[in-house]
């Protein structure tokens, strides 16, 4: 069959578009709870290796110059370097301070104060690791304010103060980290862990600043179900109070289900915002079959986050 030029262009157009966009998922494999961050001129994503708890004994990372092509960095951390961790290493959060990279992670999925585990911190000279245990023990190993010590996020405020925001089991705490991340600095009232739980909160906290306002985001619903989603609130302080505004990320039955546990990044040049999250491909029944995706995020004239449209195409090429 002889094809005219127009028909040929129609056939090749999807391939051309795919080459110019990230596609979703952005890299192969079962990965969840992605934390995206910009270091220099490189985008990084640090996800959970999504498998049975006993198999979650390491973490990989991924880097990209343009959001299109991703390089895999294998086993940046594992239980061989974290002696107290034996399973369920998940939900990494990373920050750079004084030339070093600090990776915060959950391990062991503890169910009570009598078990060993919680939130740990590891350090490396490079964003791709290898990361070594900073403390030789968990940083947070108890249920303060009924918050399970998981799903940590490290937040740097405008004044340079670092906070640890974390919590599962429908409770969220915020604590002031000390200078070397080996512990915490109490608040003026003598407390160390302040609860900032908004309505609907389940887990997966994240915070960023925009136009002087603090945007606090979290995941709602059950992580294995189709209705896993992301909601948010806005306040004038990282301590809140945070009043729930509404959902901005959720499933699309035509695209994927269980869209949640996210992070947010911004291109410092173009000012474009992106949301990086996990979701479950249609037809997948295994709770651990989750993939990492990216889509654009935007705001209305009042500073409210517009509902995110989850896509198969992902985002266009974006260089830093």
C-alpha positions in Angstrom: 0.0 0.0 0.0 1.4 3.4 -1.0 1.1 6.1 1.7 0.8 9.8 0.8 2.7 12.3 2.9 -0.2 13.4 5.0 -1.0 9.8 6.0 2.6 9.1 6.8 2.7 12.2 9.1 -0.4 11.1 10.9 1.2 7.7 11.6 4.5 9.2 12.8 3.0 12.0 14.9 2.4 9.9 18.0 6.0 8.8 17.9 7.2 12.3 17.6 5.0 13.5 20.4 6.1 10.7 22.7 9.7 11.7 22.1 9.0 15.2 23.2 7.1 14.3 26.4 8.0 12.3 29.4 5.2 9.8 29.1 3.7 8.2 32.2 5.2 6.4 34.0 8.4 8.3 33.7 10.6 5.2 34.3 9.9 1.5 34.3 9.4 -0.6 37.4 7.2 -0.7 40.5 8.0 2.5 42.4 5.9 4.6 44.8 6.0 7.6 47.2 8.3 9.6 44.9 10.1 12.6 46.3 11.3 14.9 43.5 13.9 17.6 44.0 16.2 19.8 42.0 19.9 19.7 42.7 21.8 22.2 40.5 20.9 21.5 36.9 19.5 18.0 37.5 16.1 16.7 38.4 16.1 13.9 40.9 13.4 11.4 42.0 13.7 9.3 45.1 11.0 6.7 45.3 10.0 3.6 47.4 10.8 0.3 45.8 7.2 -1.0 45.7 7.2 -4.6 46.8 6.3 -6.8 49.7 7.6 -5.3 53.0 10.3 -8.0 53.4 11.6 -7.2 49.9 11.8 -3.5 50.6 15.4 -3.5 51.8 16.9 -1.0 49.5 16.1 2.2 47.5 17.0 3.3 44.0 17.1 6.9 42.7 16.6 8.4 39.3 18.1 11.6 37.7 17.3 13.6 34.6 18.4 16.8 32.8 15.1 17.3 31.0 12.3 15.2 32.7 12.4 13.0 29.6 15.4 10.7 29.9 16.0 9.2 33.3 19.1 7.5 34.6 18.7 4.9 37.3 21.1 4.9 40.3 20.7 1.4 42.0 20.7 0.7 45.7 21.7 4.1 46.9 20.9 2.8 50.4 20.1 -0.6 51.8 19.8 -2.5 55.1 23.4 -3.6 54.9 24.3 0.0 55.8 21.3 0.5 58.2 21.8 -2.2 60.8 18.6 -1.5 62.7 16.4 -1.7 59.5 15.1 -5.0 58.3 12.1 -4.3 56.1 9.7 -1.7 54.8 12.3 1.0 53.8 10.1 3.6 52.2 9.0 7.2 51.5 12.5 8.8 51.2 13.0 12.5 51.7 16.2 14.3 50.9 17.9 17.6 51.5 21.3 19.2 50.9 23.0 21.0 53.7 26.6 22.2 54.1 27.7 20.2 51.0 26.3 16.9 52.2 23.1 15.1 51.2 20.8 13.8 54.0 18.3 11.1 53.2 15.4 10.5 55.6 13.5 7.3 55.4 11.1 5.1 57.2 11.8 1.5 58.1 10.3 -1.6 59.8 6.7 -0.3 59.8 6.5 -0.3 63.6 3.1 -0.8 65.1 3.9 0.2 68.7 6.5 1.9 70.9 7.9 -1.5 71.8 9.3 -2.3 68.3 12.6 -1.2 66.8 12.2 1.1 63.8 10.7 4.4 62.7 12.3 7.3 60.9 16.1 7.2 60.1 18.5 9.5 58.5 21.5 8.7 56.3 24.2 10.9 54.8 26.3 10.9 51.6 28.7 13.3 49.8 26.7 12.7 46.5 23.0 12.7 45.7 23.4 9.2 44.2 24.9 7.9 47.4 25.9 5.5 48.7 24.2 6.7 51.9 25.4 5.6 55.4 23.5 5.6 58.6 24.0 8.9 60.5 22.9 7.9 63.9 23.1 4.1 64.1 19.5 4.2 65.4 16.2 5.8 64.4 15.7 9.5 64.7 12.1 9.1 65.6 11.1 5.7 67.1 7.9 6.4 69.1 4.3 7.3 68.4 4.2 10.9 69.5 0.7 12.4 69.3 -0.5 8.9 68.0 1.4 9.5 64.7 3.1 6.5 63.3 6.7 7.4 62.5 6.6 7.1 58.7 6.2 9.3 55.6 8.7 11.9 56.6 9.3 15.2 54.7 12.2 17.5 55.4 11.2 21.1 55.0 13.5 24.2 54.9 11.8 27.4 56.0 12.6 30.9 54.7 14.8 31.6 57.8 16.9 28.5 57.2 15.3 26.4 59.9 14.8 22.7 58.9 11.6 20.9 60.0 10.7 17.2 60.0 7.0 16.8 59.0 5.8 13.2 59.3 3.1 10.8 60.3 0.8 8.0 59.5 -2.4 6.6 61.1 -4.2 9.9 60.5 -1.9 12.0 62.6 0.8 14.5 61.5 3.6 16.1 63.5 6.1 18.8 62.8 9.4 19.1 64.7 12.4 21.5 64.5 15.6 19.7 63.5 18.8 20.6 65.1 21.8 21.8 63.1 23.4 18.4 62.3 20.1 16.5 62.0 21.0 14.3 65.0 17.9 15.4 67.0 15.4 18.1 67.6 15.2 21.6 69.1 12.2 22.0 71.5 9.6 24.8 70.8 9.4 27.7 73.3 6.7 25.9 75.2 9.0 22.9 75.8 7.3 20.5 73.4 9.2 18.8 70.6 6.5 17.3 68.4 3.6 19.5 67.5 0.5 18.0 65.9 -0.7 19.9 62.7 -3.2 17.2 61.5 -5.8 18.7 59.1 -9.2 17.2 58.4 -8.9 14.1 56.1 -5.2 13.6 56.7 -4.0 10.0 56.4 -0.3 10.1 55.4 2.3 11.4 52.8 2.9 14.9 54.0 4.6 17.6 51.8 5.1 21.3 52.2 6.2 24.2 50.0 6.2 28.0 50.0 4.6 30.2 47.3 4.1 33.9 47.6 4.8 33.8 51.3 2.1 31.2 52.0 2.7 27.7 53.3 1.1 25.0 51.2 0.6 21.8 53.2 -0.3 18.7 51.2 -1.1 15.1 52.2 -2.6 11.8 51.0 -6.1 10.6 51.8 -7.8 7.2 51.4 -6.3 3.8 51.5 -3.0 3.3 49.7 -4.1 0.0 48.1 -7.4 1.3 46.9 -8.5 3.3 43.8 -9.5 6.4 45.8 -6.0 7.2 47.1 -5.7 11.0 46.5 -4.0 14.2 47.5 -5.6 17.2 49.3 -4.1 20.5 50.6 -4.4 23.5 52.9 -2.7 26.9 53.1 -1.5 28.8 56.2 0.8 31.7 57.2 3.1 29.5 59.2 4.6 26.0 58.9 2.9 25.3 62.2 -0.5 26.0 60.7 -3.3 26.0 61.6 -4.2 24.1 58.4 -7.8 24.1 57.2 -8.5 21.6 54.4 -9.3 23.2 51.1 -9.9 20.2 48.9 -8.5 17.5 46.7 -6.3 18.3 43.8 -5.1 14.9 42.6 -7.2 11.7 42.2 -7.9 8.8 40.0 -9.2 9.0 36.4 -10.9 5.7 35.6 -9.8 6.1 32.0 -6.2 6.7 32.8 -5.2 5.1 36.2 -6.3 4.7 39.8 -4.9 5.3 43.2 -3.1 8.6 42.4 -1.4 9.8 45.5 1.7 10.2 47.8 3.3 12.9 45.8 5.9 15.7 45.8 6.1 19.1 44.1 9.0 20.7 42.2 9.4 24.0 40.2 11.7 24.8 37.4 13.5 27.9 38.7 13.8 29.4 35.2 10.4 28.8 33.6 8.6 28.8 37.0 6.5 25.9 35.8 5.3 23.7 38.7 5.1 19.9 38.5 3.6 17.2 40.7 5.3 13.9 40.9 3.2 11.0 42.3 2.5 7.3 42.1 -0.6 5.6 40.6 -1.8 2.2 39.8 -2.2 1.1 36.1 -5.7 0.1 35.1 -6.3 -3.6 35.7 -3.6 -4.0 38.3 -4.9 -5.7 41.5 -1.7 -6.1 43.4 -1.4 -3.3 46.0 2.4 -2.9 45.3 2.0 -2.5 41.6 2.5 1.3 41.6 4.3 3.5 39.1 5.9 6.9 39.3 4.3 9.7 37.1 4.5 13.4 36.6 2.0 16.0 35.4 1.8 19.8 35.4 0.4 21.7 38.4 -0.9 25.2 38.3 -2.7 27.9 40.4 -5.6 30.2 39.9 -5.7 33.9 40.5 -6.3 33.5 44.2 -3.4 31.2 44.7 -5.5 28.0 45.0 -4.2 24.9 43.4 -6.1 23.8 40.3 -7.2 20.2 40.1 -4.5 18.2 38.3 -5.3 16.3 35.2 -3.5 13.0 35.2 -2.2 12.0 31.8 -0.6 9.3 29.8 1.6 11.8 28.0 3.2 13.3 31.1 5.0 16.7 30.6 7.1 18.4 27.9 10.9 18.6 28.0 12.1 21.0 30.6 15.7 22.0 31.0 17.0 23.8 34.1 
